[in-house]
Amino acid sequence: MTKLSNVIAPSFYTVHKYLKEQKYTHFWLGGGRGSTKSSFVAIELILGIMKDPNANAVVLRKVKDTLKESVFDQLVWAIDVLGVDQYWHIPEAKLVLTYIPTGQQIRFRGADKPKKIKSMKFAHGYCKFIWYEEVDEFTGMEEIRMINQSLMRGGQSFIVFYSYNPPKSANNWVNTEVQLTRSDRLFHHSNYLTVPREWLGEQFIIEAEHLKETKPTSYQHEYLGEVTGTGGEVFDNVKIRKISDEEIADFYNVKRGLDFGYAIDPLSYNVVHYDRKKKQLYIFHELYKVGLSNYLAYYDYIKKENKNNEMVLGDSAEPKSLHELRQYGLKVRGVKKGPDSVEYGVKFLQSLEAIIIDDLRCPETAREFLTYELDKDANGNFKASFPDKNNHAIDAVRYALNDEAMKFKEQQQHKSDPDNPTPAEKHAKAVKQMTGGKPRINDYVKW
């Protein structure tokens, strides 16, 4: 009998424990080369089917042609290393593995032919296990959700594995997804340093160490599985976490912003708290909806949230919408926009110590901030301007903080041109000239 400790790396012992306890449904396994994440999934799939007579599995890659020499061979290896060859039928040509005692199956599909996934039926039992190998090759969570909805039917419990090497870009959808909050999901990271050296072989270690010396960033990404970035990420100060009701109750500097949309672009309404002393922004409420009229936005959402009718700052390029909302009774005004308003608004947000977003309350806002990235030109170089797409919530947050952004703009311009004082400095200078530098009562008393 094979001891699991001889085929499962120590870094996966806890994951194995959680699988036995059925603590989670979704297991996101990220890591660098040689981390043995795919080997671990293959072993767990074989064991899981042999333990549960109703369990079947579907293994997916984005492109069907990559299945045979990757996941199929990986599962055949798992059958061999576990010493259970006599119980499995492994055909020469067909992409299917059958557990002989019960007829349970492991099937292989490419997401490039989604109809074959939707029409899938099993003669006995249900699809308990799903494995997405190289999940970063898929187009995004919408594609994953559609497949899961087709396969996760008719059973009591499900296990879904997502194995991948983290993409370089922090804004890639996979790196974004694993930051979002979900109670039935486990994120696990591993690398070759957590694997017994003899499993990998001496040459593997030599290659890794050589890359570490010659190209340390490539080593960090390829072997350690770290998100090293592409250089085009706009916001590197975003933190995703729950913002409690108790925290919200203590917020004292609440601001609201509104970006209009209707047919294609969503209307985005965001409520934030700005802690000026700590330079931290908390985003804790969003309305993000396509096809929503200003009337319904106000009466069904904004009026209920903004019970005291506090000022809302909106897009001045939509005077008709602003006027309409004022007719309904909302205190709203348009922010002044100029050729550099977007630049300084985004740069102000970049300058903050942290942008804290509750992704359960504000899922679309979290997605936008995490995935916002500079565009590239035809030569592959990053463009200097910030892209005007997939940024509706970002715009709403910019509007909410417009007054702060304008102060930031004045400070930045003064730094680059010290001889051009800010309005506050001009005022102080004028007062000094009028009073001869003598203190006035208004310098000490605020009326």
SULUR-V619312 format. One record per backbone hydrogen bond with DSSP energy under -0.5 kcal/mol. NH is the residue of the N-H (numbers start at 1). CO is the residue of the C=O. E is the energy in kcal/mol with one decimal. If there is no record, write none. Layout:
# SULUR-V619312
nh->NH co->CO e->E
nh->NH co->CO e->E
This chain:
# SULUR-V619312
nh->2 co->82 e->-0.5
nh->6 co->3 e->-1.9
nh->7 co->4 e->-1.7
nh->8 co->4 e->-2.2
nh->11 co->194 e->-0.7
nh->12 co->9 e->-2.3
nh->13 co->10 e->-1.6
nh->16 co->12 e->-2.5
nh->17 co->13 e->-2.0
nh->18 co->14 e->-2.3
nh->19 co->15 e->-2.1
nh->20 co->16 e->-2.0
nh->21 co->17 e->-1.9
nh->22 co->18 e->-0.7
nh->22 co->19 e->-0.6
nh->23 co->18 e->-2.2
nh->25 co->184 e->-2.1
nh->26 co->184 e->-2.4
nh->27 co->25 e->-0.5
nh->27 co->160 e->-3.1
nh->28 co->26 e->-0.6
nh->28 co->186 e->-3.1
nh->29 co->27 e->-0.8
nh->29 co->162 e->-3.2
nh->30 co->28 e->-0.7
nh->30 co->188 e->-2.6
nh->31 co->164 e->-1.5
nh->32 co->190 e->-1.2
nh->33 co->222 e->-2.7
nh->35 co->32 e->-1.4
nh->40 co->36 e->-2.2
nh->41 co->37 e->-2.1
nh->42 co->38 e->-2.3
nh->43 co->39 e->-2.2
nh->44 co->40 e->-2.3
nh->45 co->41 e->-2.4
nh->46 co->42 e->-2.1
nh->47 co->43 e->-2.5
nh->48 co->44 e->-2.6
nh->49 co->45 e->-2.1
nh->50 co->46 e->-1.9
nh->51 co->47 e->-1.5
nh->52 co->48 e->-1.5
nh->53 co->51 e->-0.6
nh->55 co->52 e->-1.7
nh->56 co->126 e->-1.7
nh->57 co->105 e->-2.2
nh->58 co->129 e->-2.1
nh->59 co->107 e->-3.1
nh->60 co->131 e->-3.5
nh->61 co->109 e->-1.6
nh->66 co->63 e->-1.4
nh->67 co->64 e->-2.1
nh->70 co->67 e->-1.2
nh->72 co->67 e->-2.2
nh->73 co->68 e->-1.2
nh->74 co->70 e->-1.8
nh->75 co->71 e->-2.1
nh->76 co->72 e->-2.1
nh->77 co->73 e->-2.2
nh->78 co->74 e->-1.8
nh->79 co->75 e->-2.3
nh->80 co->76 e->-2.0
nh->81 co->77 e->-3.0
nh->82 co->78 e->-1.8
nh->83 co->80 e->-1.0
nh->84 co->79 e->-2.2
nh->87 co->84 e->-1.7
nh->88 co->85 e->-1.6
nh->89 co->98 e->-2.8
nh->90 co->88 e->-0.6
nh->91 co->89 e->-0.6
nh->91 co->96 e->-0.7
nh->96 co->94 e->-1.6
nh->97 co->106 e->-2.2
nh->98 co->89 e->-1.7
nh->99 co->104 e->-3.1
nh->100 co->87 e->-2.4
nh->100 co->98 e->-0.9
nh->102 co->99 e->-1.1
nh->103 co->99 e->-2.8
nh->104 co->99 e->-0.6
nh->106 co->97 e->-2.6
nh->107 co->57 e->-2.6
nh->107 co->105 e->-0.5
nh->108 co->95 e->-1.0
nh->109 co->59 e->-2.6
nh->111 co->61 e->-2.2
nh->112 co->62 e->-0.7
nh->113 co->110 e->-1.6
nh->116 co->113 e->-1.1
nh->117 co->113 e->-0.5
nh->117 co->114 e->-0.8
nh->118 co->114 e->-1.9
nh->119 co->115 e->-1.7
nh->120 co->117 e->-1.3
nh->126 co->54 e->-2.6
nh->128 co->56 e->-1.3
nh->128 co->126 e->-1.3
nh->129 co->56 e->-2.3
nh->130 co->159 e->-2.2
nh->131 co->58 e->-2.2
nh->132 co->161 e->-3.1
nh->133 co->60 e->-2.4
nh->133 co->131 e->-0.8
nh->134 co->163 e->-0.9
nh->135 co->132 e->-0.6
nh->135 co->163 e->-2.0
nh->137 co->134 e->-2.3
nh->138 co->135 e->-1.7
nh->144 co->140 e->-1.7
nh->145 co->141 e->-3.2
nh->146 co->142 e->-1.9
nh->147 co->143 e->-1.8
nh->148 co->144 e->-2.7
nh->149 co->145 e->-2.6
nh->150 co->146 e->-1.2
nh->151 co->147 e->-1.9
nh->152 co->148 e->-3.2
nh->153 co->151 e->-2.0
nh->159 co->128 e->-2.9
nh->160 co->25 e->-3.1
nh->161 co->130 e->-3.3
nh->162 co->27 e->-2.6
nh->163 co->132 e->-2.4
nh->164 co->29 e->-1.8
nh->166 co->164 e->-0.6
nh->172 co->169 e->-1.4
nh->176 co->172 e->-2.1
nh->177 co->173 e->-2.6
nh->178 co->174 e->-1.9
nh->179 co->176 e->-1.3
nh->180 co->176 e->-0.6
nh->180 co->177 e->-1.3
nh->185 co->182 e->-1.3
nh->186 co->26 e->-2.8
nh->188 co->28 e->-3.0
nh->188 co->186 e->-0.5
nh->190 co->30 e->-1.7
nh->192 co->33 e->-0.5
nh->192 co->223 e->-0.9
nh->194 co->191 e->-1.9
nh->195 co->192 e->-1.6
nh->199 co->196 e->-1.4
nh->200 co->196 e->-0.8
nh->200 co->197 e->-0.8
nh->201 co->197 e->-1.7
nh->205 co->201 e->-1.3
nh->206 co->202 e->-2.2
nh->207 co->203 e->-2.5
nh->208 co->204 e->-2.2
nh->209 co->205 e->-2.6
nh->210 co->206 e->-2.2
nh->211 co->207 e->-2.1
nh->212 co->208 e->-2.0
nh->213 co->209 e->-1.6
nh->214 co->210 e->-2.3
nh->215 co->211 e->-2.8
nh->219 co->215 e->-2.3
nh->220 co->216 e->-2.3
nh->221 co->217 e->-1.9
nh->222 co->218 e->-3.2
nh->223 co->219 e->-2.1
nh->224 co->219 e->-1.6
nh->226 co->220 e->-2.7
nh->228 co->226 e->-1.1
nh->229 co->168 e->-2.6
nh->234 co->372 e->-1.7
nh->235 co->372 e->-0.6
nh->236 co->234 e->-0.6
nh->239 co->355 e->-2.6
nh->241 co->239 e->-0.6
nh->241 co->357 e->-1.9
nh->244 co->242 e->-0.6
nh->248 co->244 e->-2.1
nh->249 co->245 e->-2.1
nh->250 co->246 e->-0.8
nh->250 co->247 e->-1.0
nh->251 co->248 e->-1.3
nh->255 co->272 e->-2.7
nh->256 co->311 e->-0.5
nh->257 co->270 e->-2.3
nh->258 co->313 e->-2.1
nh->259 co->268 e->-3.1
nh->262 co->265 e->-0.5
nh->267 co->289 e->-2.9
nh->268 co->259 e->-2.8
nh->269 co->287 e->-2.7
nh->270 co->257 e->-2.3
nh->271 co->285 e->-2.0
nh->272 co->255 e->-2.8
nh->273 co->282 e->-2.4
nh->274 co->253 e->-1.8
nh->275 co->273 e->-0.6
nh->275 co->280 e->-3.0
nh->276 co->274 e->-1.1
nh->279 co->275 e->-1.3
nh->280 co->275 e->-1.7
nh->281 co->354 e->-2.6
nh->282 co->273 e->-2.9
nh->283 co->281 e->-0.5
nh->283 co->356 e->-3.0
nh->284 co->271 e->-1.8
nh->284 co->282 e->-0.6
nh->285 co->271 e->-1.0
nh->286 co->361 e->-0.5
nh->287 co->269 e->-2.0
nh->289 co->267 e->-2.0
nh->291 co->262 e->-3.2
nh->292 co->289 e->-0.5
nh->293 co->291 e->-0.6
nh->297 co->293 e->-2.5
nh->298 co->294 e->-2.1
nh->299 co->295 e->-2.6
nh->300 co->296 e->-2.4
nh->301 co->296 e->-0.6
nh->301 co->297 e->-0.8
nh->302 co->297 e->-3.0
nh->303 co->298 e->-3.2
nh->305 co->301 e->-2.0
nh->306 co->302 e->-3.4
nh->307 co->305 e->-1.5
nh->309 co->306 e->-1.7
nh->312 co->331 e->-2.0
nh->313 co->256 e->-2.3
nh->314 co->312 e->-0.5
nh->314 co->333 e->-2.6
nh->315 co->258 e->-0.8
nh->316 co->314 e->-0.5
nh->316 co->335 e->-0.6
nh->318 co->315 e->-1.7
nh->322 co->318 e->-2.2
nh->323 co->319 e->-2.5
nh->324 co->320 e->-2.2
nh->325 co->321 e->-2.3
nh->326 co->322 e->-1.9
nh->327 co->323 e->-1.8
nh->328 co->324 e->-1.2
nh->329 co->325 e->-0.6
nh->329 co->326 e->-0.8
nh->330 co->325 e->-2.2
nh->332 co->330 e->-0.9
nh->333 co->312 e->-2.1
nh->335 co->314 e->-2.4
nh->341 co->338 e->-1.4
nh->344 co->340 e->-2.4
nh->345 co->341 e->-2.0
nh->346 co->342 e->-2.7
nh->347 co->343 e->-2.5
nh->348 co->344 e->-2.1
nh->349 co->345 e->-1.8
nh->350 co->346 e->-2.4
nh->351 co->347 e->-1.5
nh->352 co->348 e->-0.6
nh->352 co->349 e->-0.9
nh->353 co->279 e->-2.0
nh->354 co->279 e->-1.2
nh->355 co->237 e->-2.6
nh->356 co->281 e->-3.4
nh->356 co->354 e->-0.6
nh->357 co->239 e->-2.7
nh->357 co->355 e->-0.6
nh->358 co->283 e->-1.9
nh->359 co->357 e->-1.0
nh->362 co->358 e->-2.7
nh->366 co->362 e->-2.2
nh->367 co->363 e->-2.1
nh->368 co->364 e->-2.4
nh->369 co->365 e->-2.4
nh->370 co->366 e->-2.2
nh->371 co->367 e->-1.7
nh->372 co->368 e->-1.1
nh->374 co->232 e->-2.6
nh->377 co->381 e->-3.0
nh->380 co->377 e->-2.0
nh->383 co->375 e->-3.0
nh->389 co->387 e->-0.9
nh->395 co->391 e->-2.5
nh->396 co->392 e->-2.0
nh->397 co->393 e->-2.5
nh->398 co->394 e->-2.3
nh->399 co->395 e->-2.6
nh->400 co->396 e->-2.1
nh->401 co->397 e->-1.6
nh->402 co->399 e->-1.8
nh->405 co->401 e->-2.5
nh->406 co->402 e->-2.4
nh->407 co->403 e->-1.6
nh->408 co->404 e->-2.2
nh->409 co->405 e->-2.4
nh->410 co->406 e->-2.2
nh->411 co->407 e->-2.2
nh->412 co->408 e->-2.4
nh->413 co->409 e->-2.5
nh->414 co->410 e->-2.1
nh->415 co->411 e->-2.0
nh->416 co->412 e->-1.8
nh->417 co->413 e->-1.2
nh->420 co->417 e->-2.4
nh->421 co->419 e->-0.7
nh->426 co->422 e->-2.5
nh->427 co->423 e->-2.3
nh->428 co->424 e->-2.2
nh->429 co->425 e->-2.2
nh->430 co->426 e->-2.2
nh->431 co->427 e->-2.5
nh->432 co->428 e->-2.1
nh->433 co->429 e->-1.9
nh->434 co->430 e->-2.1
nh->435 co->431 e->-2.1
nh->436 co->432 e->-1.0
nh->437 co->432 e->-1.1
nh->438 co->435 e->-1.4
nh->443 co->440 e->-1.7
nh->444 co->441 e->-1.7
nh->445 co->441 e->-2.3
nh->447 co->445 e->-0.6
